[in-house]
Amino acid sequence: MIFVVDGNNLANRANYMVDLYGPDGNRTSGIYGFFLVLSAALRRYEEGMKISGIVVCWDQGGSEWRKKLYPEYKANRDEGKSEEELQIKRDLGRQMSIIRKILRNLGVVQYSSEGVEADDLMAKLAFEAKEPMVILSGDKDIIQLVSRFVSVIVPHRDNFLVTKENFKEYTGFRNTARYIAGLSLQGDKTDNITKPPGIGEVTAKNLVDLYGLTGKIIKASRRFAATSGPLSKIKGFENMIKRNLVLMKLDYFYEDVGKYLDEEIMVDKGGYDTQWVEEIFEEMDFESFTERFDDFRFLFDRVRFRSVSKKVKD
């Protein structure tokens, strides 16, 4: 089992979990929260899933592909933020550099590619997986990757594991195709992906339940002259919904670009220096880690051992 981590999503969420600063006055919330969430998920699932490899995927310069399609993509990220909030956001880049260095010294493999988002790298891994994998991510778009071989751990839902078997229970949609159809109707405020006015989670689900996938919903809106009800809310917004589907459905990028990315992906295979990691944690006053550092280190040691054992058997 391969354990894949959505690096940017985890670091961003972690940066606002707690308000921490090190002895030097630098913010450490993102670093602490990242490894708190990662270690909690590993403790819960590492042994039972027999995880034999960890891969962390990172954004690298944003999605050039999506920005060409929709220049306003993520253009609203700084709107309404105070100078203090902007400074916290800017500082996260410094913390991510430290997170990546710590991961490197824990022997964790890291993927990035210029102009490509972590979502798309994770999708590539999922579509090309030759063994089961689990993804740790709080991004609702990643849920569309759930399949017979891929499950998703949702950290802000107490590390709930979304599988093919409980997919409908968790999302309310019968399958991933219907789920992404629902997302295309709702848009994504965080990414500045607009939606038809009046469409929310309930209306989107009603439309999918009534008419099926995005194409059939659009066809129905053009065929029937509805003046009320959920169908009337998408009249005139059909092109917006089609655009949203392309922006949000991860296999569109994979088929167009992702499957050809192998040589462009930067792979940091890391080294192994847990003493350095322990010293960094001590410098930042991470007592909850340093007091039980052996337990923390063994999480990664066990994964490394399984990885070596698997290679020997192969």
ChimeraX attribute file (.defattr): number of C-alpha atoms within 10 A of each C-alpha:
attribute: neighborCount
match mode: 1-to-1
recipient: residues
	/A:1	20
	/A:2	22
	/A:3	24
	/A:4	23
	/A:5	23
	/A:6	23
	/A:7	24
	/A:8	22
	/A:9	19
	/A:10	23
	/A:11	24
	/A:12	19
	/A:13	19
	/A:14	21
	/A:15	23
	/A:16	14
	/A:17	14
	/A:18	13
	/A:19	13
	/A:20	19
	/A:21	14
	/A:22	15
	/A:23	10
	/A:24	8
	/A:25	9
	/A:26	13
	/A:27	20
	/A:28	24
	/A:29	23
	/A:30	29
	/A:31	27
	/A:32	26
	/A:33	22
	/A:34	22
	/A:35	19
	/A:36	15
	/A:37	20
	/A:38	15
	/A:39	19
	/A:40	15
	/A:41	18
	/A:42	21
	/A:43	14
	/A:44	11
	/A:45	17
	/A:46	19
	/A:47	13
	/A:48	9
	/A:49	15
	/A:50	15
	/A:51	23
	/A:52	22
	/A:53	21
	/A:54	23
	/A:55	23
	/A:56	23
	/A:57	24
	/A:58	25
	/A:59	21
	/A:60	17
	/A:61	12
	/A:62	17
	/A:63	19
	/A:64	16
	/A:65	16
	/A:66	19
	/A:67	15
	/A:68	10
	/A:69	12
	/A:70	16
	/A:71	11
	/A:72	14
	/A:73	21
	/A:74	18
	/A:75	14
	/A:76	13
	/A:77	13
	/A:78	12
	/A:79	8
	/A:80	9
	/A:81	11
	/A:82	10
	/A:83	10
	/A:84	9
	/A:85	12
	/A:86	15
	/A:87	11
	/A:88	16
	/A:89	16
	/A:90	11
	/A:91	16
	/A:92	21
	/A:93	15
	/A:94	15
	/A:95	20
	/A:96	19
	/A:97	12
	/A:98	16
	/A:99	19
	/A:100	20
	/A:101	16
	/A:102	24
	/A:103	26
	/A:104	20
	/A:105	18
	/A:106	22
	/A:107	23
	/A:108	22
	/A:109	19
	/A:110	22
	/A:111	19
	/A:112	21
	/A:113	23
	/A:114	14
	/A:115	14
	/A:116	24
	/A:117	22
	/A:118	23
	/A:119	24
	/A:120	25
	/A:121	25
	/A:122	23
	/A:123	21
	/A:124	22
	/A:125	19
	/A:126	22
	/A:127	18
	/A:128	10
	/A:129	13
	/A:130	11
	/A:131	10
	/A:132	16
	/A:133	24
	/A:134	24
	/A:135	26
	/A:136	26
	/A:137	24
	/A:138	19
	/A:139	14
	/A:140	12
	/A:141	16
	/A:142	22
	/A:143	24
	/A:144	23
	/A:145	24
	/A:146	21
	/A:147	20
	/A:148	11
	/A:149	17
	/A:150	23
	/A:151	25
	/A:152	27
	/A:153	23
	/A:154	20
	/A:155	19
	/A:156	12
	/A:157	9
	/A:158	11
	/A:159	19
	/A:160	14
	/A:161	18
	/A:162	22
	/A:163	21
	/A:164	18
	/A:165	12
	/A:166	12
	/A:167	21
	/A:168	15
	/A:169	12
	/A:170	13
	/A:171	16
	/A:172	13
	/A:173	18
	/A:174	15
	/A:175	15
	/A:176	18
	/A:177	15
	/A:178	20
	/A:179	22
	/A:180	24
	/A:181	26
	/A:182	27
	/A:183	24
	/A:184	25
	/A:185	29
	/A:186	24
	/A:187	23
	/A:188	18
	/A:189	12
	/A:190	12
	/A:191	13
	/A:192	15
	/A:193	22
	/A:194	19
	/A:195	20
	/A:196	17
	/A:197	10
	/A:198	12
	/A:199	18
	/A:200	16
	/A:201	12
	/A:202	12
	/A:203	18
	/A:204	21
	/A:205	23
	/A:206	15
	/A:207	22
	/A:208	21
	/A:209	15
	/A:210	13
	/A:211	16
	/A:212	16
	/A:213	17
	/A:214	23
	/A:215	15
	/A:216	14
	/A:217	22
	/A:218	20
	/A:219	12
	/A:220	15
	/A:221	21
	/A:222	16
	/A:223	9
	/A:224	11
	/A:225	11
	/A:226	15
	/A:227	10
	/A:228	8
	/A:229	9
	/A:230	19
	/A:231	23
	/A:232	14
	/A:233	17
	/A:234	23
	/A:235	17
	/A:236	13
	/A:237	15
	/A:238	19
	/A:239	11
	/A:240	17
	/A:241	27
	/A:242	16
	/A:243	16
	/A:244	23
	/A:245	21
	/A:246	15
	/A:247	20
	/A:248	22
	/A:249	21
	/A:250	23
	/A:251	18
	/A:252	14
	/A:253	19
	/A:254	17
	/A:255	11
	/A:256	10
	/A:257	14
	/A:258	20
	/A:259	16
	/A:260	12
	/A:261	13
	/A:262	10
	/A:263	8
	/A:264	12
	/A:265	15
	/A:266	13
	/A:267	14
	/A:268	17
	/A:269	15
	/A:270	17
	/A:271	15
	/A:272	16
	/A:273	14
	/A:274	20
	/A:275	13
	/A:276	13
	/A:277	20
	/A:278	19
	/A:279	12
	/A:280	15
	/A:281	20
	/A:282	15
	/A:283	13
	/A:284	19
	/A:285	17
	/A:286	17
	/A:287	12
	/A:288	12
	/A:289	19
	/A:290	17
	/A:291	12
	/A:292	10
	/A:293	16
	/A:294	13
	/A:295	14
	/A:296	20
	/A:297	17
	/A:298	12
	/A:299	16
	/A:300	22
	/A:301	17
	/A:302	17
	/A:303	24
	/A:304	19
	/A:305	15
	/A:306	16
	/A:307	18
	/A:308	14
	/A:309	12
	/A:310	11
	/A:311	10
	/A:312	8
	/A:313	6
	/A:314	6
